[in-house]
Amino acid sequence: MTEADMSVERMTKRSEFLAARRGRRLNGPYFFVETRERGDDAPPRLGLTVTKKVGKAVLRNRIRRRLREAVRVGAAEAMAKGVDYVVVARADVADLPFGELVHELSRRFSRLAAQSGDGQGRRRQSGA
């Protein structure tokens, strides 16, 4: 798949982020990914969340730039059409080597695509 074939759109509305919270969630050491299948054949959408717990604005913006570039460079190939992805970053992403960041994102996106394909993915329990 070429870069021209796969464009990733951005999520901008709070309601889109909240809808993704109700979907699947996959934890990792550097970030976790929440997904929601929209049921259409549109390009995947990406939302990034870096909370104030991570650090000041300069660090949060740097992490967001690194995540966007990692998706653009290689992780977008692992994203499925018709799915919203929200990446919630932890502070360790700032110091993670870029190649490893791309690999971790691709691995999470691939695992989520595999889970949605076989229907065996775990869903997060509501409530707590």
VOBA-1610 file (N, C-alpha, C; in pm, whole numbers, padded with zeros to 5 digits, always signed):
BEGIN
Met+00085-00118+00000Met+00000+00000+00000Met+00089+00123+00000Thr+00065+00215-00089Thr+00147+00334-00098Thr+00089+00444-00010Glu+00171+00548+00008Glu+00126+00659+00093Glu+00005+00730+00033Ala-00001+00732-00101Ala-00114+00797-00167Ala-00243+00719-00146Asp-00232+00585-00133Asp-00350+00501-00113Asp-00408+00518+00026Met-00323+00542+00125Met-00369+00545+00263Met-00351+00683+00321Ser-00460+00754+00333Ser-00453+00882+00401Ser-00525+00866+00534Val-00468+00925+00634Val-00526+00918+00768Val-00584+01055+00800Glu-00711+01057+00833Glu-00776+01183+00869Glu-00762+01206+01019Arg-00784+01329+01061Arg-00771+01364+01202Arg-00908+01373+01268Met-00913+01328+01391Met-01033+01346+01472Met-01019+01480+01544Thr-01126+01559+01545Thr-01117+01691+01606Thr-01224+01717+01711Lys-01334+01645+01704Lys-01446+01674+01795Lys-01439+01587+01920Arg-01475+01645+02031Arg-01474+01573+02158Arg-01564+01451+02153Ser-01677+01462+02085Ser-01771+01349+02077Ser-01708+01229+02005Glu-01620+01255+01909Glu-01551+01145+01840Glu-01455+01073+01935Phe-01384+01151+02017Phe-01293+01092+02114Phe-01369+01009+02218Leu-01481+01063+02264Leu-01561+00991+02363Leu-01620+00863+02306Ala-01659+00865+02179Ala-01711+00745+02115Ala-01603+00637+02107Ala-01480+00676+02082Ala-01370+00579+02074Ala-01343+00517+02211Arg-01369+00589+02317Arg-01347+00535+02453Arg-01436+00413+02480Arg-01550+00407+02411Arg-01643+00296+02434Arg-01605+00172+02353Gly-01501+00182+02271Gly-01460+00069+02187Gly-01353-00016+02253Arg-01273-00080+02170Arg-01164-00165+02220Arg-01049-00080+02271Arg-00974-00137+02365Arg-00859-00068+02422Arg-00744-00166+02434Leu-00626-00122+02391Leu-00507-00205+02398Leu-00398-00127+02470Asn-00356-00176+02586Asn-00255-00108+02667Asn-00116-00144+02623Gly-00025-00053+02648Gly+00116-00075+02621Gly+00200+00007+02716Pro+00331-00012+02712Pro+00417+00060+02806Pro+00431+00209+02777Tyr+00414+00250+02651Tyr+00436+00389+02612Tyr+00307+00465+02584Phe+00202+00394+02552Phe+00074+00455+02521Phe-00031+00346+02519Phe-00157+00386+02518Phe-00263+00289+02490Phe-00346+00342+02375Val-00410+00249+02306Val-00487+00283+02187Val-00631+00240+02210Glu-00723+00332+02185Glu-00866+00303+02190Glu-00918+00309+02048Thr-01001+00213+02010Thr-01053+00211+01873Thr-01203+00195+01872Arg-01260+00243+01763Arg-01403+00226+01740Arg-01423+00203+01591Glu-01494+00095+01559Glu-01526+00069+01419Glu-01648+00152+01381Arg-01633+00232+01275Arg-01742+00318+01231Arg-01839+00245+01140Gly-01794+00139+01074Gly-01882+00063+00986Gly-01890+00120+00846Asp-01796+00206+00808Asp-01794+00257+00671Asp-01661+00220+00606Asp-01641+00263+00483Asp-01518+00230+00411Asp-01430+00354+00394Ala-01451+00453+00480Ala-01374+00577+00475Ala-01234+00553+00532Pro-01141+00643+00504Pro-01006+00628+00561Pro-01009+00628+00713Pro-00909+00567+00776Pro-00904+00569+00923Pro-00885+00710+00974Arg-00929+00733+01098Arg-00912+00864+01161Arg-00827+00844+01286Leu-00744+00944+01314Leu-00653+00937+01427Leu-00676+01055+01519Gly-00681+01027+01647Gly-00687+01130+01750Gly-00574+01108+01848Leu-00511+01214+01891Leu-00399+01204+01986Leu-00435+01276+02114Thr-00405+01212+02227Thr-00430+01271+02357Thr-00302+01263+02438Val-00257+01378+02487Val-00142+01383+02578Val-00187+01471+02694Thr-00205+01410+02809Thr-00262+01482+02923Thr-00157+01570+02992Lys-00205+01660+03077Lys-00116+01749+03150Lys-00029+01674+03250Lys-00068+01552+03285Lys+00015+01471+03375Lys+00150+01440+03312Val+00156+01439+03179Val+00279+01406+03106Val+00383+01514+03123Gly+00342+01640+03123Gly+00438+01749+03138Gly+00380+01879+03089Lys+00469+01974+03070Lys+00427+02107+03025Lys+00398+02105+02875Ala+00346+02216+02824Ala+00298+02224+02686Ala+00405+02191+02583Val+00528+02233+02606Val+00635+02208+02509Val+00655+02057+02492Leu+00659+01984+02602Leu+00678+01839+02596Leu+00556+01771+02534Arg+00436+01813+02572Arg+00315+01752+02516Arg+00309+01772+02365Asn+00342+01892+02318Asn+00341+01919+02175Asn+00447+01837+02102Arg+00563+01821+02162Arg+00669+01740+02102Arg+00623+01596+02087Ile+00559+01543+02188Ile+00509+01405+02182Ile+00404+01393+02072Arg+00314+01489+02061Arg+00213+01485+01955Arg+00277+01488+01817Arg+00378+01572+01798Arg+00447+01578+01668Arg+00515+01445+01635Arg+00579+01384+01735Arg+00645+01255+01713Arg+00543+01147+01676Leu+00430+01145+01743Leu+00328+01045+01714Leu+00271+01064+01573Arg+00241+01188+01535Arg+00189+01214+01401Arg+00287+01170+01293Glu+00415+01199+01315Glu+00517+01162+01216Glu+00535+01010+01212Ala+00529+00944+01325Ala+00542+00798+01327Ala+00428+00732+01251Val+00308+00786+01263Val+00195+00732+01188Val+00216+00759+01039Arg+00259+00878+01004Arg+00278+00913+00864Arg+00387+00827+00798Val+00497+00805+00869Val+00611+00734+00813Val+00584+00586+00794Gly+00516+00521+00887Gly+00504+00377+00872Gly+00384+00310+00935Ala+00333+00365+01042Ala+00227+00297+01115Ala+00092+00305+01044Ala+00075+00399+00952Ala-00054+00415+00883Ala-00089+00291+00802Glu+00013+00217+00758Glu-00011+00097+00678Glu-00085-00010+00758Ala-00071-00009+00889Ala-00135-00110+00973Ala-00276-00070+01016Met-00318+00052+00981Met-00450+00101+01022Met-00556+00051+00924Ala-00671+00013+00978Ala-00780-00040+00896Ala-00876+00072+00857Lys-00936+00059+00740Lys-01035+00156+00694Lys-01159+00148+00782Gly-01225+00261+00800Gly-01349+00264+00875Gly-01333+00252+01025Val-01214+00284+01076Val-01186+00270+01219Val-01130+00402+01272Asp-01176+00441+01391Asp-01120+00557+01461Asp-01019+00506+01563Tyr-00902+00570+01568Tyr-00796+00534+01662Tyr-00767+00655+01749Val-00764+00635+01880Val-00721+00740+01972Val-00599+00686+02046Val-00487+00756+02033Val-00363+00718+02101Val-00348+00810+02221Val-00341+00752+02339Val-00322+00828+02463Val-00180+00801+02508Ala-00095+00903+02497Ala+00048+00888+02520Ala+00084+00900+02667Arg+00193+00831+02701Arg+00254+00844+02833Arg+00384+00921+02816Ala+00444+00965+02925Ala+00563+01051+02919Ala+00682+00982+02853Asp+00692+00850+02860Asp+00806+00777+02804Asp+00817+00788+02653Val+00710+00829+02586Val+00715+00843+02440Val+00818+00948+02400Ala+00840+01049+02481Ala+00933+01156+02447Ala+01076+01105+02431Asp+01115+01003+02508Asp+01252+00952+02506Asp+01267+00823+02425Leu+01161+00773+02371Leu+01163+00648+02295Leu+01229+00672+02160Pro+01325+00586+02118Pro+01383+00601+01984Pro+01273+00595+01878Phe+01287+00678+01774Phe+01181+00695+01676Phe+01146+00564+01606Gly+01243+00484+01570Gly+01216+00356+01504Gly+01132+00263+01590Glu+01161+00263+01719Glu+01084+00180+01812Glu+00942+00233+01827Leu+00926+00365+01823Leu+00793+00425+01830Leu+00708+00381+01711Val+00764+00387+01591Val+00693+00344+01471Val+00656+00197+01483His+00750+00116+01529His+00725-00028+01545His+00613-00054+01646Glu+00617+00013+01761Glu+00514-00008+01864Glu+00376+00032+01814Leu+00367+00146+01745Leu+00238+00189+01691Leu+00186+00088+01588Ser+00273+00046+01497Ser+00232-00051+01395Ser+00184-00181+01459Arg+00257-00224+01562Arg+00220-00349+01630Arg+00083-00338+01696Arg+00057-00226+01762Arg-00073-00208+01828Arg-00186-00202+01724Phe-00165-00125+01617Phe-00268-00113+01514Phe-00295-00248+01448Ser-00190-00326+01423Ser-00207-00459+01362Ser-00282-00553+01455Arg-00248-00547+01583Arg-00314-00635+01680Arg-00463-00600+01691Leu-00494-00472+01690Leu-00634-00430+01697Leu-00710-00472+01572Ala-00646-00462+01456Ala-00710-00506+01331Ala-00737-00655+01334Ala-00642-00732+01388Ala-00660-00877+01396Ala-00773-00913+01493Gln-00782-00842+01605Gln-00887-00869+01702Gln-01024-00837+01646Ser-01034-00728+01572Ser-01165-00692+01517Ser-01205-00787+01407Gly-01107-00847+01339Gly-01137-00939+01231Gly-01193-01072+01280Asp-01143-01120+01394Asp-01190-01251+01441Asp-01297-01241+01548Gly-01326-01120+01595Gly-01433-01103+01692Gly-01395-01146+01832Gln-01266-01181+01854Gln-01222-01231+01984Gln-01159-01123+02071Gly-01157-00999+02025Gly-01096-00891+02103Gly-01170-00868+02233Arg-01093-00834+02336Arg-01157-00806+02466Arg-01210-00666+02466Arg-01325-00651+02523Arg-01384-00517+02537Arg-01366-00472+02680Arg-01345-00343+02696Arg-01329-00287+02829Arg-01464-00286+02896Gln-01467-00320+03023Gln-01591-00321+03099Gln-01633-00179+03130Ser-01761-00153+03123Ser-01808-00020+03160Ser-01815-00009+03311Gly-01817+00112+03357Gly-01825+00133+03501Gly-01697+00194+03552Ala-01607+00115+03606Ala-01483+00165+03665Ala-01388+00198+03562
//
